[in-house]
């Protein structure tokens, strides 16, 4: 077992979704499905991350569930759902949840804008208004001794467009 500080925290936005109402029922477009599949294959191919150990937690909204499933398939993971990962939930609630989690595995959260940006900003900069813009299916990879506000370091930020074909089996 590794120390918690050595484990990664990945924060991902769902793939491209179609328009519609209610918001919670919007589904991925064909492009969104392909984006999520590409990111799943990329994670599975990485030699520097034991992605089969990932704990995969997603928003209950359909587009995030679909994205998480595309990540889970090549890795053989189960998807958990967390009600505080919806678009307008406060990032402070997610940080509070993170601090309370005792699981020592790397963690991947699949959620929505603006939450993914605000959460990344809060964890890295200590301020929710300092987060990066996330393209669809983009992922921020962080590390921290403690998963709390201002305690994380951004290791990598990648979107499906950043991954070249040689990196994805």
C-alpha positions as CSV (number, residue, x, y, z in Angstrom):
1,X,0.0,0.0,0.0
2,X,1.3,3.4,-0.9
3,X,1.1,6.6,1.2
4,X,-2.0,8.7,0.5
5,X,0.2,11.6,-0.6
6,X,1.7,9.6,-3.4
7,X,-1.8,8.8,-4.8
8,X,-3.3,11.0,-7.5
9,X,-6.6,12.9,-7.7
10,X,-7.9,13.3,-11.2
11,X,-10.8,15.7,-11.9
12,X,-12.6,15.2,-15.2
13,X,-15.3,17.0,-17.1
14,X,-17.8,14.8,-18.9
15,X,-17.7,14.4,-22.6
16,X,-19.6,16.6,-25.0
17,X,-23.4,16.5,-24.3
18,X,-26.4,17.4,-26.4
19,X,-28.8,20.2,-25.5
20,X,-32.0,19.6,-23.7
21,X,-34.0,19.7,-20.5
22,X,-34.1,18.6,-17.8
23,X,-30.3,19.2,-17.4
24,X,-29.8,16.0,-15.4
25,X,-31.0,13.9,-18.3
26,X,-28.8,15.3,-21.1
27,X,-26.8,12.6,-22.9
28,X,-23.5,12.4,-24.6
29,X,-23.3,13.2,-28.3
30,X,-21.4,10.8,-30.6
31,X,-18.4,13.1,-30.2
32,X,-18.8,13.0,-26.4
33,X,-18.8,9.2,-26.5
34,X,-15.6,9.2,-28.5
35,X,-13.9,11.7,-26.2
36,X,-14.7,9.6,-23.1
37,X,-13.6,6.4,-24.8
38,X,-10.3,8.0,-25.9
39,X,-9.6,9.2,-22.3
40,X,-10.4,5.8,-20.9
41,X,-8.0,4.1,-23.3
42,X,-5.3,6.7,-22.6
43,X,-5.7,6.1,-18.8
44,X,-5.5,2.4,-19.3
45,X,-2.3,2.7,-21.4
46,X,-0.4,4.9,-18.9
47,X,2.6,3.2,-17.4
48,X,3.0,5.8,-14.7
49,X,-0.4,5.3,-13.1
50,X,-1.9,2.1,-11.9
51,X,-5.3,3.0,-13.2
52,X,-6.8,-0.3,-12.3
53,X,-6.6,0.8,-8.7
54,X,-8.6,4.0,-9.4
55,X,-11.7,4.7,-7.3
56,X,-14.1,6.2,-9.9
57,X,-16.8,8.5,-8.6
58,X,-19.2,10.4,-10.8
59,X,-22.0,12.9,-10.8
60,X,-25.4,11.2,-11.0
61,X,-26.3,13.3,-14.1
62,X,-26.6,11.0,-17.2
63,X,-23.8,12.6,-19.2
64,X,-21.3,12.2,-16.3
65,X,-22.5,8.6,-15.7
66,X,-22.0,7.8,-19.4
67,X,-18.5,9.3,-19.4
68,X,-17.5,7.4,-16.2
69,X,-18.7,4.2,-17.8
70,X,-16.4,4.7,-20.8
71,X,-13.5,5.3,-18.4
72,X,-14.5,2.2,-16.3
73,X,-14.7,-0.3,-19.2
74,X,-11.1,-0.5,-20.3
75,X,-9.9,-0.4,-16.7
76,X,-12.4,-3.0,-15.3
77,X,-13.6,-0.5,-12.7
78,X,-17.0,0.0,-10.9
79,X,-18.5,3.5,-10.9
80,X,-19.8,5.1,-7.7
81,X,-22.1,8.1,-7.7
82,X,-21.9,11.1,-5.5
83,X,-24.8,13.6,-5.3
84,X,-22.5,16.6,-4.6
85,X,-20.8,16.4,-8.0
86,X,-23.5,18.2,-10.0
87,X,-22.7,21.4,-12.0
88,X,-23.7,24.0,-9.4
89,X,-22.6,22.2,-6.2
90,X,-20.2,24.2,-4.1
91,X,-16.5,23.0,-4.4
92,X,-16.1,23.4,-0.6
93,X,-18.6,20.5,-0.1
94,X,-16.5,18.3,-2.3
95,X,-13.3,19.2,-0.5
96,X,-15.0,18.5,2.8
97,X,-15.9,15.0,1.4
98,X,-12.4,14.5,0.2
99,X,-10.9,15.3,3.6
100,X,-13.2,12.8,5.2
101,X,-12.4,10.0,2.8
102,X,-10.0,7.3,4.2
103,X,-9.6,5.4,1.0
104,X,-5.9,5.3,0.0
105,X,-6.5,4.6,-3.7
106,X,-6.0,7.2,-6.5
107,X,-9.4,8.9,-7.1
108,X,-11.0,10.1,-10.3
109,X,-14.0,12.4,-10.1
110,X,-16.2,12.9,-13.2
111,X,-18.3,16.0,-13.0
112,X,-19.3,19.2,-14.8
113,X,-18.4,22.8,-15.4
114,X,-18.3,25.0,-13.4
115,X,-17.7,22.6,-10.5
116,X,-14.6,20.9,-12.0
117,X,-12.9,24.3,-12.6
118,X,-13.8,25.7,-9.2
119,X,-12.8,22.5,-7.4
120,X,-9.4,22.4,-9.2
121,X,-8.8,26.1,-8.3
122,X,-9.8,25.6,-4.7
123,X,-7.5,22.6,-4.3
124,X,-4.5,24.1,-6.0
125,X,-4.8,27.9,-5.4
126,X,-7.0,27.9,-2.4
127,X,-9.6,29.9,-4.3
128,X,-12.5,28.5,-6.3
129,X,-12.3,31.5,-8.8
130,X,-8.8,30.5,-9.9
131,X,-9.6,27.2,-11.7
132,X,-8.8,26.4,-15.3
133,X,-11.3,26.2,-18.1
134,X,-12.1,22.5,-18.9
135,X,-12.8,21.4,-22.5
136,X,-15.2,18.5,-22.7
137,X,-13.6,15.3,-21.3
138,X,-10.5,17.3,-20.1
139,X,-8.8,16.0,-17.0
140,X,-6.7,17.7,-14.3
141,X,-4.3,15.5,-12.5
142,X,-3.3,16.6,-9.0
143,X,-1.2,15.3,-6.1
144,X,-1.4,16.4,-2.5
145,X,-0.3,15.1,1.0
146,X,-3.8,16.3,2.1
147,X,-6.7,16.7,-0.3
148,X,-7.7,20.1,1.1
149,X,-8.0,23.7,-0.1
150,X,-4.6,25.1,-1.3
151,X,-2.7,21.9,-0.6
152,X,-2.6,20.3,-4.1
153,X,-0.2,20.6,-7.0
154,X,-1.3,20.4,-10.6
155,X,0.8,17.7,-12.3
156,X,-0.9,17.6,-15.7
157,X,-3.9,19.0,-17.6
158,X,-5.0,17.0,-20.6
159,X,-7.9,16.9,-23.0
160,X,-8.7,14.3,-25.7
161,X,-7.3,16.7,-28.4
162,X,-3.9,16.7,-26.5
163,X,-3.5,12.9,-26.8
164,X,-1.8,11.8,-30.0
165,X,-2.7,8.6,-31.7
166,X,0.5,6.9,-30.7
167,X,-0.5,7.3,-27.0
168,X,-3.8,5.5,-27.3
169,X,-4.0,1.8,-28.2
